[in-house]
Each structure stands twice: as C-alpha cells, then as structure tokens.
C-alpha cells in the first residue's frame, strides 16, 4: 500500500505525560557526547538559572518518538517501518527541557510528498509542559520507500 496522502492534516491525541528524569538527561547527554556541565550537574544548572539539569537539544526526540509511534500504528497510513528512514529532524525551542518537566506532545502530519515509488512524510510534534506552555516543536521528515 502506498503512503496515504490523506494523512496531511491528521492530528493525533496528546501523548501521556512524560516526566523528564535527571538520570535520563544525564544518560542521554553521555550518549550524544554532550559534555557541558549543565547537562550533568544540577548545581551548575542552577547557577545558570535552571531548576535542574538541562537536556541536550536533541532530547526532545525522546518525547517526539511517542508521537511517531502513533503515526506508525495508523492502519491506513501506508507507512511500513521496514521501509522507513528518518531523513531529517529540526527543533524550534521556546525554552530548554530540564529535569522535572512533565511533557506532553501532540503530532500533526503536515506533508506527504511522493518520492519515486515512496513518499516523504513530514510531521510536527508540539511539546508542552504541565502548564500547557510550549517548550519545543519537533519536526521530522520520514522517507518511506515504495514496495517492490
């Protein structure tokens, strides 16, 4: 089944709240070689004006992944994981993610562009804190290969 062009404009329900843990931030920082002390030491982060350790910018992908799982589970999407490559990622931040944040994300498919036998699917995940304030918009482009 080809990628369904009617995905454009489709919105998904908000994800369950994700509580950002200090150790998760530290683990992620080590995994991506983000060695700045603000990512590892809460005291350093506090001297910089943050409540706790600051997540590296790409940490938003952890929360966005919850929304992409919703998209991949859509029975009429035409998206097959085995033919999917994560082609592009962008972030637009209002403020950094810090340990202690409780984040919820809501995904919208913003584009489906045919590409050879497959398609490029663009989606935006709006990630907000417990107060409902915007934290980051995570934009992904998935390249879906066509069937043989």
C-alpha positions as CSV (number, residue, x, y, z in Angstrom):
1,X,0.0,0.0,0.0
2,X,1.5,3.4,-0.9
3,X,1.6,6.2,1.7
4,X,-1.8,7.6,2.2
5,X,-1.9,11.3,1.0
6,X,-4.9,11.9,3.2
7,X,-2.6,11.8,6.3
8,X,-1.9,15.5,5.6
9,X,-3.6,17.5,8.4
10,X,-4.3,14.5,10.5
11,X,-3.8,15.2,14.2
12,X,-3.2,12.6,16.9
13,X,-4.3,12.7,20.6
14,X,-1.8,14.0,23.1
15,X,0.7,11.5,24.5
16,X,0.6,10.6,28.1
17,X,2.7,12.9,30.2
18,X,6.4,12.1,30.2
19,X,8.3,13.1,33.4
20,X,11.9,14.1,32.5
21,X,14.2,12.4,34.9
22,X,17.6,13.7,35.9
23,X,19.3,10.4,35.2
24,X,17.6,10.1,31.8
25,X,19.0,13.5,30.9
26,X,22.5,12.5,32.1
27,X,22.3,9.2,30.2
28,X,21.2,11.0,27.0
29,X,23.9,13.6,27.4
30,X,26.6,10.9,27.7
31,X,25.2,9.0,24.7
32,X,25.3,12.1,22.5
33,X,28.7,13.3,23.9
34,X,27.1,16.5,25.4
35,X,29.7,17.2,28.0
36,X,28.7,20.6,29.2
37,X,28.3,20.6,33.0
38,X,24.7,21.9,32.8
39,X,23.6,18.5,31.3
40,X,25.2,16.6,34.2
41,X,25.4,18.7,37.4
42,X,22.3,20.2,38.9
43,X,24.3,22.8,40.8
44,X,25.9,24.1,37.6
45,X,22.4,24.2,36.0
46,X,21.0,26.1,39.0
47,X,23.8,28.7,38.8
48,X,22.7,29.2,35.1
49,X,19.1,29.8,36.3
50,X,17.6,26.4,35.7
51,X,15.7,24.2,38.2
52,X,17.7,21.1,37.4
53,X,20.0,19.6,34.7
54,X,19.3,20.8,31.2
55,X,18.6,18.3,28.5
56,X,20.7,18.5,25.3
57,X,18.6,19.9,22.4
58,X,18.0,16.6,20.7
59,X,16.5,15.1,23.9
60,X,13.1,16.3,22.5
61,X,13.3,13.3,20.2
62,X,12.6,11.1,23.2
63,X,9.2,12.7,23.6
64,X,8.6,13.1,19.9
65,X,9.1,9.3,19.4
66,X,5.9,8.7,21.4
67,X,4.0,10.7,18.7
68,X,5.8,9.0,15.8
69,X,4.7,5.6,17.3
70,X,1.1,6.8,17.0
71,X,1.7,7.6,13.3
72,X,3.4,4.3,12.6
73,X,0.5,2.5,14.2
74,X,-2.1,4.0,11.9
75,X,-3.6,1.1,9.9
76,X,-4.3,3.3,6.8
77,X,-1.0,5.2,6.8
78,X,0.7,3.0,4.2
79,X,3.9,3.5,6.3
80,X,5.9,0.3,6.8
81,X,8.6,0.6,9.4
82,X,10.9,-1.7,7.4
83,X,10.9,0.7,4.5
84,X,11.3,3.9,6.7
85,X,14.3,6.0,7.1
86,X,14.4,9.1,9.4
87,X,15.6,11.6,6.9
88,X,15.5,15.0,8.7
89,X,15.0,16.4,12.1
90,X,14.6,20.0,13.3
91,X,13.7,21.7,16.6
92,X,12.1,25.1,17.4
93,X,12.5,25.8,21.2
94,X,10.7,28.3,23.4
95,X,12.8,27.1,26.3
96,X,15.2,24.2,27.2
97,X,13.9,21.0,28.6
98,X,15.0,20.4,32.2
99,X,14.8,17.5,34.6
100,X,11.4,17.7,36.4
101,X,9.5,18.8,33.3
102,X,6.3,16.9,32.7
103,X,5.9,17.0,28.9
104,X,3.0,16.1,26.6
105,X,3.2,16.0,22.8
106,X,0.7,16.3,20.0
107,X,1.5,15.3,16.5
108,X,0.2,16.6,13.2
109,X,1.1,15.4,9.7
110,X,2.0,18.5,7.7
111,X,3.1,17.0,4.4
112,X,3.2,13.9,2.2
113,X,5.3,14.3,-0.9
114,X,5.6,11.5,-3.4
115,X,9.2,10.5,-4.0
116,X,9.8,7.8,-6.6
117,X,7.8,4.8,-5.5
118,X,7.6,6.1,-2.0
119,X,7.0,9.3,-0.2
120,X,8.4,11.8,2.3
121,X,6.2,12.3,5.3
122,X,6.6,15.5,7.4
123,X,5.2,15.8,10.8
124,X,5.3,18.3,13.7
125,X,5.1,17.4,17.3
126,X,4.1,20.3,19.6
127,X,5.6,19.6,23.0
128,X,4.2,21.4,26.0
129,X,4.8,21.4,29.8
130,X,2.3,20.6,32.5
131,X,1.0,24.2,32.5
132,X,0.3,23.9,28.7
133,X,3.1,26.2,27.7
134,X,5.0,25.5,24.5
135,X,8.5,24.1,25.1
136,X,9.6,22.8,21.6
137,X,8.2,21.9,18.2
138,X,10.0,18.8,16.8
139,X,9.8,18.5,13.0
140,X,10.6,15.1,11.4
141,X,10.8,14.0,7.8
142,X,10.4,10.3,7.2
143,X,11.4,8.8,3.9
144,X,9.2,5.8,3.1
145,X,10.4,3.5,0.4
146,X,8.0,2.1,-2.1
147,X,7.0,-1.5,-2.3
148,X,9.0,-3.7,-4.8
